Amino acid sequence: DHHHRNVWTKEPHGGRYRVSTGPAARVGYDALEERPDGTKVEPDAGYEKPQAGLTSNFVGNHMTQGAIDLVQGSLTRKDRGYETEKLKRYQRTYHPPKLVSRGEDAGEKLASEPRSLVVERYRWWDAGARVVVEAGLYGESDGSGQGHVTVSEAFTSEGFCVTVVGEGEEASRVLKVPRLFKPIVPERSTCRTRNQGDRRKGLLVVSLQKEDEAVEWTDLRETAAESRTRAIAATAGGGVVASQSPPDLAVLRKAIRHQRKNKKPGDGLLFADLEKVKAGVQEERTKCQEEEEGLDHEIRAELMDCTTEELDFKLCELLELGDYGKALRCCGYALSVIDNANFEKKSHLLLQRSTCYSQLGDVKKACKDAEECRSMRVKTQEQEVLLTLAKLYEQGEDYEKAMGAVQNLSQVQPSHPSLGIMRSRIRRAMQQESRRKEEEAQQSDGSSGLLPSVPRPVLSKFENKGKSGAVF
């Protein structure tokens, strides 16, 4: 409500603001409900005074209610113990313990198997003709020595494995490097243990004799590039690489979806049996091939008695109706029965088949047919073939070939209506692709497009502090 003497009012449909005058203006009044002389105002539809209350602010009420819901949700959340028990119940239901063996002596066999600890921390250096590797094996002793130590070693030209078992210890320690940086001489390589200083810390010292003493080792293990080269060479030479062949990803995805749909409590499987799924996929493929062959036979039987004009009319009708699958089979049948010396007719059919392939999503086959049309050089269809090639290359993101087709089209018909649009669109796509390649090159090099930091003292607001703090 207004409580001021000066009441500003305005006409409902616009106009300048003005100070209301009249008897009621001295005590203040609501200009939306009454006039200066005290008479009541009947507002137009849509200009009524809104009701004042707690529900008048729609957006504010919803924001407040959302905040209240968040607070209530955090206050009514289950405690951590409840969530932990819920997780354990889920694991017991869907991933229960599996029975390893039913034999009575299974536990004894498991306990009697020797345990081994892999030595992960060691140091090495190049000592000229030899490479020395040292690894710590024991902590501080009580001064009585380390006792008896059994060392077993295995050297090859490509790597080594040393196993150390101390007296009274249940687990052995293994230092293993299967692939060294360069070949060694196994017969002249040695291994020994010794104590280090007064603290009597056990050390394993492995001395490797280089095969080529003039080569300086920059790493102890084989590099990743050499590993890939060796695998490729082994494959090319008929060797066997110690790695499993990758599975069929299509079959694996189908097996995962099948297992999710048919999951049973306690099976603990991530995907179904690959062999069964693969057999099902092969059966589906065979069924699809049989259906394709049946459709081809039907098309041949339907078009066998048709003349050339009837075949052209049938093909144009299918293209207009959008039945590109049947039109594709008709094109294949027509290409198999026409005379190959009739270049104009064959080029026309290839262009129609290219359109069918493009509409069905097979851009490579569509480009192949269009390029074959281009090689025939039929002048009456040259413009249409070049325009089709430009669109197909653009669809396949081969923008250089698309621009070449557009340039050839400009030489054949400079006033073609689609020439300007195609050229500008392909040029813009080439610019975007070059910009993307530059960004990928910068990311691979570890550099960024930001300016380097200023080396001299400047104001903090002008200092380059990263992407968010770069100077605009």
N, C-alpha and C positions, 0 to 999 in steps of 0.2 A: 504494500500500500504506500502511496505517496504522502509524505508529511511535510513537504516544503511549500512555501508560498508561491514560488515561481514554478509553474507546471508547463513543461514543454510538450507540445502536441503536434500531430501531423495527420494529414488526410490519409485514409486507408490505402488509396491507390497511388501514392507518391506525392511529390510536392516538397516545398521547403519546410524545415522545422520552424516553429514559432512559439512564442510565449503565450500561453492561453490567458485570456482576459475574461472577466465576468465576476459575478458575486461569489461563486464557489472557488475561484482561484485564490482567494485570500486565505482560506483554510486548507487548501490542497485537496485534490480529487484525482480519481483514476480516469485519465483521458480515454481509455479504451472502453469504459462502461458508461460514461455520462459526458454531457456537453458542458460548456462553461456556465450556461444558465440553469444547470441542474437537471435537465431532461435526460432520460435514458437513451442510450445509443443502441440501435439494432444493427449489429455487424453483419457484413455479408458472409456468405458461406466460405469457410476457410480462414476467416479473420477473427474467429472467436477467441476470447481470452483463455489460455490454457489453465487447467486446474492446478492449483499450487498444492503440492503434497510430496510424499516420499517416493511416489512412482512416476513423477513427472520427468525425471532425468533418465532416459532409457539407457544410454551408453554408460553413464556413471553407475547406474544400478547394476548392470551386468558386469562391469569391471570389479565393483566391490564384491559381488557375489562370487566371481571367480577367485578373488583373493581369499575370501572366506572358505571356499571349497579346498583350496590348497592348504590352508592352515589346518582345517579339520582333517584332511587326508594325512598330513604329517603327524597329527596328534593321535589319530586312530590307527596308525600303522602297527602291524604286528611286530613283536620284539624279535631280536636276532635269534634267540633260542628256538622260537617257533619256526622261523624260516629255515634254520639248520635242520630241524627234525623233518620238515616238509621235504627238503632236498634228499635226506637219507631215505625217507619212504619212497620217493621217486626212484632212487637208485636201486633199492631192494626190489621194486616192482619190475622195472624195465632192464636193469643190469645186475641181476643176482650173481652170486659167486658161482663159478663154473667148477665142475668136478674134474680134477686133473687126472687122477688114476684111482682105480678101485683096489690095487694091490696092497697087501698088508705091509710090505717093505718099501712102499713108495716114499714114505717120510725118511726112512733110514738112507735110501739111495740119494735123496735130495740133500740130506745132511752130510753124506760122505763125499759128495762131489766137491772138488777143490775150488775155492774162490780165488779170483785174481783181481788185482787193482791195477788199473792203467796209470802209468806215470805220465802226467800231462805237463808238468813243469820241468824244464831242462834248459841247459845253455850249450851253445856250440860255437866253434870258431875254426877258421881256416888256418892250419899250421903248415902251409906250403905243400909238401907232398902228401900230407895226411889231413883228415878232418877229425877233430876231437869233440866228443859229446859227453857232457857231465850231467848227472841227475842225482838229486838227494833221495836216499832211501829210508833213513832212520832219523828219529829225533835224538835228543840228548840221552845218553845212557847213564847208568849209576856208577860208572867208572870201572866196571868189571869187564868191559869190552863188549863186543857185539855177539860173541859166540860164533858157532859154525854157520857159514852161509853157503848155500848151493846155488851155483850160477849155471844156467844152460843157455847156449847162444846158437843162433842160426843166421848165417850170412849168405846173401845171394849177391849177384852183380847189380841188382836194382834196389835192394833194401836189406833190413836186418830186423831181428826180433831177439830180445834178451829177457830171460825170466830169472828172477832172483827170489829164493825162498830162504828166510831166516830161521834159525833154530827156535822151536817153540811157537812159531807163528802159524795161524790157520790159513792166511791168505798170502798168495804170492804177488810180487810186483812185476809188471810187464812194461818194458819200454820197446815200442814197435814203430818203425817207420817203413811202410811197405814200398814206397816209391821215393827214392832219393833224387837229389837235384841232377847228379851225373853218375855214371856207372863207377863201381869200385872193384877192387880185387879181393874176393872173399877169403882166399888162402892167407893173405898177409894182413887181414884185419883182426884185431884182438879186442878182448873185453876183460876187465878186472874190477875189483872192489877195493876200497881203501878208506881209512879214517881221515877226517879232516881236522887237524889241529888238536888242541887240548880238549875241545868239547866232544871229541870222538863221534862226530857226525858221519854216518855212513854215506859214501859216494860211490856211484857206479860210473866208471870211465870206459867209454867205447872209443877205440881208435880205428878209423876207417882209412884204408889205403886207396888213394885215387888211382883210377885207371889212366887218366891223362893228368900228369902232375903239373902241366903248364896252365891248366884251366883254373881260374879262381872261382870259388863257389860263392854266389850271392845269396843263396838260400839253401836250407837243408833238405826241404821237401821239393817234390816236383811241382812246377808251376801249373796253373789251370790251363794256360795256352798249350803247354807241352802235353798235358793229359788229353786235351781234345784232339791234338794232332796225332797222338799215338792211337786213339780210338778210331779215328778216320782211316789211318794207315792199316790198322788191323782189319777193319771192315773191307777195305779195298783189296787187301791181300788174301781175303778168305779166312782170316783169323776170327776167333770168337772173342767178343768183348764181354767181360764179366758184368753184364747188366741186363735186366729183363726188358723185353720188347714192350713198348708202350701199349696200353690197351686201346680198344676201339672206343673213342669218347662218346660216340652216339649210343653204343650199346651200354656203356657205363651210366650215362645219364638216364637211359630208360630203366636200367636196373635200380637206380636210386629212387626214381619216381614210383616204381612198382613196389619197392620195400616200404616206402612211406605210406602207400595206400593200403598195403596188406600187413602192416606191422602187428606182431603179436607180443603180449607181455612176456618179458624174459628171454626173447631170442637174441638180443644184443647185436643184431646185424645192421650194418649201414646200407647194404645194397643186396639185392637178390642174387641168385646163382647166375653168373655170367654166361655159362654154357647154355642154360635153358633160355635165358633172354636172347642170346645170340641166335639160337635155333628158331625162336619165335620171330625175330627180325628177319632172318633169312626166308622163313616161310611167307611173311608178309611181302617181301620183295619179289619172291617167285610168283605170288598171287597177282601182284601189280603188273609184272611182266606179262603174265598170261592174259590179264584183262587188256593190256595195251595191244597185244597181238590179236586178240579177238576184235577190238575196235578197228584195227587196220584191215582185217579181213572183211568186216562189214562195209567199210568205206570203199574198198576195192570192188566188192560185189555191187554196191550202189552206183558207182561211177563207171563201171566197166563199159556200159552201152551208151554213155553220154558222148555227144560230139564236143568239139573244142569250144564252140559258142555256149553250149549248155554248161560245160565245165566252168567257164569264166563267169557266167551268170550265177552259178551255185556258189562259187568262191566269193564273189562280191557280196552276195546275200548273207553269207556266214560272217563276213567281216563287219557288215553293217549291224547285224544282230549281236555282235560281240562274242560269238562262239569261236574263240581263237584256238581252242584245242582241236575241234573238228576241222577248222580251216587249215590248221597246220598239217593235218593228215591229208587233206585234199591237195595241198601244195606239194607234198611229198609224192603223192600218186601222180599228179600232173607232170612233175619233173621227171618221173620215171618213164613216162610214155611219150613225151614230146621229142621232136628231133633236136639233137644237140647243136645242129648247124643253124638253127633259128635263134640267133643271139638275142634278138629283141624280145621274143616271147619268153625265153629262158630268163633273161634279166628281169622282166616284169614279174615272173613267178618267184624268183629269188627275193625280190624286193618285198613282195607280199609275205613270203615266209619270214623274212627279217622282221616285219611288223608284228607277226604272230609271236615270234620268239621274244621280242621286246615287251609285248604286253603280258606274256607269261613269266617274265623276270629273268630269262636266260640271255643276258646282254652279250656274252662272248659269242654264242652261236649267231645272234643277230648281227654283230659286227662282221663275223666271217662271211655271212651271206651278202651283206652290203659291200664288203670289199671285193667279193667275186663279181658283183654287178659293176663296180667301178673298173675292174680289170677288163670287162667286155667293151667299155667305151661306146655305149649306145647314146648317140647325141640327143635323141628325143627324151631320154630319161636322166641325162647327166645332172640337171639341176636338182631333181628329186633325190637322186642317189647321194649327192654331196650334202644336201640338207639333212638327210637321214643319218649319214655318217657323222656329221657334226653333233647331232643330238645324242647318238649312241655313245660317242667318245666322251661327251660331257656327262652322260649318265654313268659311265664307267670311270669318271674322274681322270681321264687321260686328256688334260686340257691342251697340251701341245699339239696333239693330233687333231683335236677339235678345232683349234685355231687355224691349223693348216687346211682343213676342209672348208672353213669359212673363207679363207683367202682364195682358195680355188673357186669357190662359188662366186666371189666378187669379180673374178676374172671372166667367168662364164656369163654372169648376169649381174652387172653392177647395180641395177635398180631393183633387185629382189626385195620384197617387202619385209622379209624376216632377217635380212642381213644385218641391219643395225642393232636390233635387239640381241641377236645371237652373239655378235662381236662384243658388245658391252658386257653381257652376262659372263661370257667366257673369260674376258680380260679381268673382270672383277674376281672371278674364281681363281685365276692364276695368281693375282696379287695376294689373295688370302692364303693360298697354299705356300707361296714363297715366304710370307710373314710367319706362318706356322712352322716352316722348316727352320727359319732363323731362330725362333724361340726354342725349338727343340735342341738346336745346336748349342745355344747358350746354356740351356739347362744341363746338357751332357758335359759341357766344359766346366761347369761349376760357376760360370760367370752370370751376371745379371745385367739388365738394361739400366741400372741406376748409375748415377754419377759417382765417382770415387769421393771418399771423404776428404774434406779440405784439410791439408796438413798444418796450416797456421791457425792461431787462436782466432775464433770468430764468435759472434753471438750464437747462443744455443739454438735460437729459432732458425738459423741458417745452416746448421750442421746436419749432414746427411746421416740419419740414424736408422736407415733401412727403408723398406718399402712404404711404411706408413708415415715415416718422418722425412721423406725425400722433399726437396724444394720443388715447388711447382713452377 
